[in-house]
Amino acid sequence: MEIEHRRLNRVDVLTVSGRVDAATAPQLKQQIESLFNEGRYRIVLDLDGLEHISSPGLRALIEARKRARDWKFTDLEGGDIRIANLPPKIKEVFDLTGFTALFEMYSDTIAAVGSF
């Protein structure tokens, strides 16, 4: 798995490629945690290059979503994890696990960043 990080003014974009499984999910979780520790709670995950995600990877995503949404900047604005460029094979996994309904998903990174 590879993670590329781009810091924008109000949003961080993590481009995740390869496989997120039991061996690599801790690395993804650590990357997201480091953003949270910096007070960065608006994150877009660009998953265009994601080839596989297993249950530890899904668990890392749902834990990150919960923590991001618990953070509030104001009553109207808070944190969130948004998904961009979800590959069809990974979308099937999201559909089967119910994750499609949990995350806001966008067909491109620009739309996901703009949603904040």
N, CA and C of each residue as an Amber inpcrd file, in Angstrom:
protein
   348
   0.8400000  -1.1770000   0.0000000   0.0000000   0.0000000   0.0000000
   0.8830000   1.2380000   0.0000000   0.4350000   2.2320000  -0.7410000
   1.1070000   3.5300000  -0.7480000   0.0870000   4.6010000  -0.4140000
   0.5240000   5.5930000   0.3540000  -0.3350000   6.7230000   0.7130000
   0.3920000   8.0030000   0.3370000  -0.2750000   8.8050000  -0.4670000
   0.2590000  10.1220000  -0.8280000  -0.6150000  11.1630000  -0.1310000
   0.0110000  12.1220000   0.5110000  -0.7150000  13.1510000   1.2670000
  -0.5620000  14.5070000   0.6050000  -1.6940000  15.1780000   0.4030000
  -1.6890000  16.5710000  -0.0780000  -2.4720000  17.4010000   0.9270000
  -1.8420000  18.4420000   1.4180000  -2.4910000  19.3410000   2.3590000
  -3.0100000  20.5510000   1.6070000  -4.3060000  20.7500000   1.6670000
  -4.9230000  21.9280000   1.0860000  -5.3040000  22.8640000   2.2260000
  -5.8690000  24.0040000   1.9040000  -6.1820000  24.9890000   2.9260000
  -7.0690000  24.4270000   4.0370000  -8.1930000  23.8350000   3.6700000
  -9.1460000  23.3600000   4.6860000  -9.2950000  21.8510000   4.7330000
  -8.6640000  21.1550000   3.7890000  -8.8800000  19.7170000   3.6280000
  -7.5510000  19.0250000   3.3510000  -7.4270000  17.7980000   3.8570000
  -6.2890000  16.9560000   3.5140000  -6.7680000  15.8470000   2.5860000
  -5.9790000  15.5550000   1.5530000  -6.3120000  14.4930000   0.6100000
  -5.2860000  13.3840000   0.7730000  -5.7700000  12.1900000   1.0690000
  -4.9150000  11.0140000   1.1260000  -5.2500000  10.1420000  -0.0780000
  -4.2840000   9.9410000  -0.9370000  -4.4510000   9.0640000  -2.0920000
  -3.8880000   7.7050000  -1.7110000  -4.7810000   6.7230000  -1.6490000
  -4.4100000   5.3890000  -1.1820000  -4.4190000   4.4460000  -2.3810000
  -3.3190000   3.7210000  -2.5730000  -3.2500000   2.7680000  -3.6760000
  -2.6920000   1.4380000  -3.1660000  -2.9930000   0.3890000  -3.9120000
  -2.5200000  -0.9370000  -3.5320000  -3.5530000  -1.6940000  -2.7210000
  -3.0830000  -2.3740000  -1.6870000  -3.9380000  -3.2290000  -0.8640000
  -3.9690000  -2.7280000   0.5750000  -5.1590000  -2.6140000   1.1410000
  -5.3080000  -2.2990000   2.5550000  -5.8330000  -3.5670000   3.2190000
  -4.9350000  -4.2220000   3.9440000  -5.2880000  -5.4790000   4.5900000
  -4.7480000  -5.4600000   6.0180000  -4.6960000  -6.6230000   6.6540000
  -4.2610000  -6.6820000   8.0520000  -2.8430000  -6.1410000   8.2340000
  -2.0000000  -6.3130000   7.2290000  -0.6190000  -5.8530000   7.3400000
  -0.4750000  -4.3460000   7.1350000  -1.3420000  -3.7580000   6.3010000
  -1.1680000  -2.3440000   5.9480000  -2.1940000  -1.4110000   6.5840000
  -3.2950000  -1.9340000   7.0960000  -4.3210000  -1.0810000   7.7130000
  -3.7570000  -0.2340000   8.8610000  -2.8520000  -0.7660000   9.6980000
  -2.2870000   0.0910000  10.7550000  -1.5550000   1.3150000  10.2120000
  -0.9200000   1.1650000   9.0570000  -0.2320000   2.3070000   8.4430000
  -1.2400000   3.3840000   8.0280000  -2.3680000   2.9680000   7.4390000
  -3.4140000   3.9180000   7.0550000  -3.9860000   4.5910000   8.2990000
  -4.2600000   3.7950000   9.3150000  -4.7990000   4.3360000  10.5620000
  -3.8330000   5.3430000  11.1820000  -2.5520000   5.0350000  11.1700000
  -1.5400000   5.9290000  11.7280000  -1.4770000   7.2490000  10.9500000
  -1.5700000   7.1760000   9.6250000  -1.5390000   8.3860000   8.7990000
  -2.7270000   9.2960000   9.1330000  -3.9040000   8.6990000   9.2650000
  -5.1010000   9.4770000   9.5990000  -4.9920000  10.0350000  11.0110000
  -4.5110000   9.2170000  11.9510000  -4.3350000   9.6820000  13.3360000
  -3.3830000  10.8680000  13.4150000  -2.3230000  10.8450000  12.6130000
  -1.3770000  11.9710000  12.6440000  -2.0520000  13.2560000  12.1780000
  -2.9750000  13.1560000  11.2170000  -3.7310000  14.3440000  10.7910000
  -4.6390000  14.8270000  11.9120000  -5.3100000  13.8940000  12.5750000
  -6.1750000  14.2660000  13.7000000  -5.3610000  14.9610000  14.7950000
  -4.1710000  14.4530000  15.0730000  -3.3170000  15.0410000  16.1090000
  -2.8750000  16.4580000  15.7670000  -2.9110000  16.7970000  14.4760000
  -2.5890000  18.1540000  14.0260000  -3.8340000  19.0350000  13.9670000
  -4.9810000  18.4900000  14.3710000  -6.2190000  19.2520000  14.3180000
  -6.8470000  19.2730000  12.9370000  -6.4830000  18.3320000  12.0920000
  -7.0000000  18.2470000  10.7170000  -8.0410000  17.1270000  10.6700000
  -9.3190000  17.5050000  10.6160000 -10.4070000  16.5320000  10.6940000
 -11.2500000  16.4770000   9.4260000 -10.8580000  17.1540000   8.3890000
 -11.5630000  17.1000000   7.0980000 -10.6400000  16.4010000   6.1090000
 -11.0060000  15.1640000   5.7870000 -10.1220000  14.3170000   4.9870000
 -10.8890000  13.7180000   3.8160000 -10.2600000  13.7920000   2.6440000
 -10.7710000  13.1100000   1.4610000  -9.8360000  11.9380000   1.1840000
 -10.4110000  10.7580000   1.0550000  -9.6490000   9.5750000   0.6690000
  -9.8760000   9.3230000  -0.8140000  -8.8380000   9.5290000  -1.6100000
  -8.8970000   9.2420000  -3.0420000  -8.4670000   7.7860000  -3.2030000
  -9.4190000   6.9280000  -3.5400000  -9.1710000   5.4900000  -3.5810000
  -9.0450000   4.9440000  -5.0040000  -8.7600000   5.8030000  -5.9600000
  -8.7030000   5.3850000  -7.3610000  -7.7490000   4.2190000  -7.5900000
  -6.6370000   4.1860000  -6.8960000  -5.6440000   3.1290000  -7.0840000
  -5.7790000   1.9670000  -6.1170000  -6.8640000   1.9390000  -5.3360000
  -7.0470000   0.8610000  -4.3670000  -7.4430000  -0.4190000  -5.0910000
  -6.7000000  -1.4820000  -4.8250000  -6.9450000  -2.7690000  -5.4790000
  -7.7200000  -3.7380000  -4.5970000  -7.5500000  -3.6050000  -3.2750000
  -8.1770000  -4.5470000  -2.3480000  -8.3050000  -3.8830000  -0.9830000
  -9.3960000  -4.1750000  -0.2860000  -9.5490000  -3.7450000   1.1030000
 -10.1940000  -4.8780000   1.8750000  -9.5980000  -5.2230000   3.0060000
 -10.1230000  -6.2970000   3.8480000 -10.7790000  -5.6940000   5.0880000
 -11.2810000  -6.5470000   5.9510000 -12.0090000  -6.0480000   7.1230000
 -11.1700000  -5.1440000   8.0290000  -9.8690000  -5.3960000   8.2560000
  -9.0970000  -4.4230000   9.0520000  -9.0340000  -3.0340000   8.3910000
  -8.9830000  -3.0040000   7.0740000  -8.9930000  -1.7270000   6.3650000
 -10.3230000  -1.0180000   6.5080000 -11.4090000  -1.7720000   6.3850000
 -12.7420000  -1.1950000   6.5740000 -12.9080000  -0.6820000   8.0020000
 -12.3850000  -1.4340000   8.9640000 -12.4650000  -1.0120000  10.3680000
 -11.7120000   0.3020000  10.5720000 -10.5480000   0.4410000   9.9470000
  -9.7810000   1.6860000  10.0590000 -10.5770000   2.8650000   9.5020000
 -11.2850000   2.6430000   8.3980000 -12.0920000   3.7170000   7.8000000
 -13.2500000   4.1180000   8.6970000 -13.9560000   3.1460000   9.2530000
 -15.1220000   3.4700000  10.0650000 -14.7080000   4.1380000  11.3800000
 -13.5900000   3.7130000  11.9490000 -13.0920000   4.3570000  13.1680000
 -12.6830000   5.7990000  12.8800000 -12.0460000   6.0240000  11.7400000
 -11.6320000   7.3740000  11.3590000 -12.8500000   8.2600000  11.1300000
 -13.8620000   7.7220000  10.4760000 -15.0930000   8.4830000  10.2230000
 -15.7340000   8.9150000  11.5340000 -15.8190000   7.9990000  12.4860000
 -16.4420000   8.3210000  13.7690000 -15.6610000   9.4210000  14.4940000
 -14.3470000   9.2750000  14.5330000 -13.5340000  10.2720000  15.2300000
 -13.6120000  11.6400000  14.5370000 -13.5860000  11.6450000  13.2080000
 -13.6670000  12.9050000  12.4720000 -15.0030000  13.5890000  12.7210000
 -16.0700000  12.8190000  12.7140000 -17.3960000  13.4090000  12.9070000
 -17.6470000  13.8550000  14.3370000 -16.9150000  13.3030000  15.2870000
 -17.0430000  13.7350000  16.6850000 -16.4490000  15.1250000  16.9050000
 -15.5330000  15.5370000  16.0250000 -14.9030000  16.8460000  16.1440000
 -15.8260000  17.9080000  15.5530000 -15.9960000  18.9930000  16.2790000
 -16.8420000  20.0980000  15.8060000 -16.0490000  21.3980000  15.8510000
 -16.0070000  22.0900000  14.7180000 -15.3900000  23.4080000  14.6420000
 -16.4000000  24.4480000  15.1170000 -17.6000000  24.3740000  14.5920000
 -18.7160000  25.1960000  15.0420000 -19.9410000  24.2810000  15.0580000
 -21.0950000  24.8260000  15.4280000 -22.3100000  24.0230000  15.4050000
 -22.6640000  23.5640000  13.9930000 -22.2210000  24.3220000  12.9900000
 -22.5560000  23.9930000  11.6060000 -21.4530000  23.2360000  10.8830000
 -20.2170000  23.3890000  11.3420000 -19.0970000  22.7790000  10.6440000
 -18.3780000  21.7890000  11.5440000 -18.0360000  20.6650000  10.9690000
 -17.2910000  19.6580000  11.7060000 -16.3920000  18.8810000  10.7740000
 -15.8760000  17.8000000  11.2830000 -14.9970000  16.9670000  10.4920000
 -15.7550000  15.8490000   9.8020000 -15.0910000  15.2340000   8.8340000
 -15.6730000  14.0910000   8.1390000 -14.5980000  13.4340000   7.2800000
 -14.8750000  12.2090000   6.9110000 -14.0660000  11.4770000   5.9450000
 -14.9370000  11.3090000   4.7070000 -14.4700000  11.7880000   3.5720000
 -15.2060000  11.6570000   2.3140000 -14.3900000  10.7780000   1.3690000
 -15.0820000  10.0430000   0.5180000 -14.4460000   9.1060000  -0.4010000
 -14.5500000   9.6370000  -1.8250000 -13.4520000   9.5710000  -2.5700000
 -13.4450000   9.9660000  -3.9800000 -12.8760000   8.8250000  -4.8180000
 -13.3740000   8.7180000  -6.0460000 -12.8340000   7.7850000  -7.0360000
 -12.8450000   6.3320000  -6.5730000 -13.9580000   5.8880000  -6.0390000
 -14.0650000   4.5090000  -5.5610000 -14.1190000   3.5440000  -6.7500000
 -13.1360000   2.6470000  -6.8800000 -13.1490000   1.6960000  -7.9940000
 -14.3610000   0.7560000  -7.9000000 -14.8930000   0.3120000  -9.0370000
 -16.0790000  -0.5570000  -9.0210000 -15.9110000  -1.8100000  -8.1650000
 -14.7440000  -2.4230000  -8.2060000 -14.5020000  -3.6350000  -7.4110000
 -14.5830000  -3.3360000  -5.9120000 -14.0680000  -2.1860000  -5.5030000
 -14.1040000  -1.7970000  -4.0890000 -15.5110000  -1.3270000  -3.7230000
 -16.2170000  -0.7120000  -4.6610000 -17.6000000  -0.3030000  -4.4020000
 -18.4700000  -1.5170000  -4.0760000 -18.2140000  -2.6400000  -4.7260000
 -18.9510000  -3.8660000  -4.4110000 -18.7470000  -4.2600000  -2.9470000
 -17.5310000  -4.1320000  -2.4580000 -17.2390000  -4.4270000  -1.0540000
 -17.9870000  -3.4510000  -0.1530000 -17.9520000  -2.1670000  -0.5080000
 -18.6720000  -1.1590000   0.2710000 -20.1730000  -1.4480000   0.2670000
 -20.7150000  -1.8370000  -0.8750000 -22.1430000  -2.1530000  -0.9610000
 -22.4980000  -3.3490000  -0.0740000 -21.6850000  -4.4010000  -0.1260000
 -21.9540000  -5.6110000   0.6530000 -21.8590000  -5.3810000   2.1610000
 -20.9820000  -4.4720000   2.5680000 -20.7720000  -4.2300000   3.9970000
 -21.6160000  -3.0750000   4.5450000 -22.3420000  -2.3820000   3.6760000
 -23.1550000  -1.2560000   4.1190000 -22.3930000   0.0500000   4.2220000
 -21.1290000   0.0700000   3.7910000 -20.3240000   1.2770000   3.8870000
 -20.7550000   2.3510000   2.9020000 -21.4180000   1.9590000   1.8220000
 -21.8610000   2.9350000   0.8240000 -22.7860000   3.9580000   1.4560000
 -23.6220000   3.5240000   2.3760000 -24.5590000   4.4350000   3.0310000
 -23.8920000   5.2760000   4.1190000 -22.7270000   4.8660000   4.5900000
 -22.0750000   5.5630000   5.7010000 -21.1940000   6.7280000   5.2670000
 -20.6510000   6.6430000   4.0650000 -19.7080000   7.6480000   3.6050000
 -20.2980000   8.4630000   2.4590000 -19.9850000   9.7520000   2.4460000
 -20.3030000  10.5640000   1.2700000 -19.2650000  10.2350000   0.2160000
 -19.7420000   9.8940000  -0.9850000 -18.8380000   9.4800000  -2.0490000
 -18.9770000  10.3860000  -3.2590000 -17.8370000  10.6210000  -3.9100000
 -17.7750000  11.5220000  -5.0480000 -17.0010000  10.8610000  -6.1800000
 -17.3660000  11.2250000  -7.4010000 -16.7350000  10.6140000  -8.5670000
 -15.3550000  11.1980000  -8.8600000 -15.0340000  12.3430000  -8.2510000
 -13.6910000  12.8940000  -8.4210000 -13.2510000  13.6460000  -7.1680000
 -11.9770000  13.8430000  -7.0570000 -11.3880000  14.4620000  -5.8680000
 -11.8050000  15.9160000  -5.7280000 -11.9050000  16.6420000  -6.8270000
 -12.2760000  18.0640000  -6.7800000 -13.6640000  18.2220000  -6.1560000
 -14.6030000  17.3980000  -6.5510000 -15.9590000  17.4690000  -5.9890000
 -15.9380000  17.1280000  -4.5010000 -15.1470000  16.1350000  -4.1160000
 -15.0720000  15.7550000  -2.7030000 -14.4820000  16.8700000  -1.8640000
 -13.4090000  17.4790000  -2.3430000 -12.7990000  18.5970000  -1.6130000
 -13.7860000  19.7630000  -1.5360000 -14.4530000  20.0580000  -2.6280000
 -15.4130000  21.1570000  -2.6550000 -16.6180000  20.9400000  -1.7580000
 -16.8880000  19.6900000  -1.3910000 -18.0600000  19.4020000  -0.5420000
 -17.8550000  19.8930000   0.8870000 -16.6170000  20.1820000   1.2590000
 -16.3710000  20.7260000   2.5920000 -16.5980000  22.2150000   2.5200000
